[in-house]
Amino acid sequence: MLELERQINSAVEHIRNKSQLVPEIAVILGTGLGALAQQVKEAIEIPYEEIPNFPTSTLETHAGNLVLGSIEGKNVVVMQGRF
């Protein structure tokens, strides 16, 4: 197994241990858009720093969370803060 593949699998395993949700839509929130994550129903919030091999947010004002849940009946994953 390639090192990158191992790192990805480790991150995926960690996220799946927190939630089995399969997202239909992915959204990356940047400056001024972080509040959209509050619209996610039944949200599971995972700080970036808890996810193995996952980059952390490089901007102070970005929360740095992966949020899984639903909006308007669609399964979503929201990156609350970019890196």
Beta strands, then each sheet from edge to edge (+ up, - down):
strand 1: 25-29
strand 2: 41-47
strand 3: 65-71
strand 4: 74-80
sheet 1: 1+ 4+ 3- 2+
end
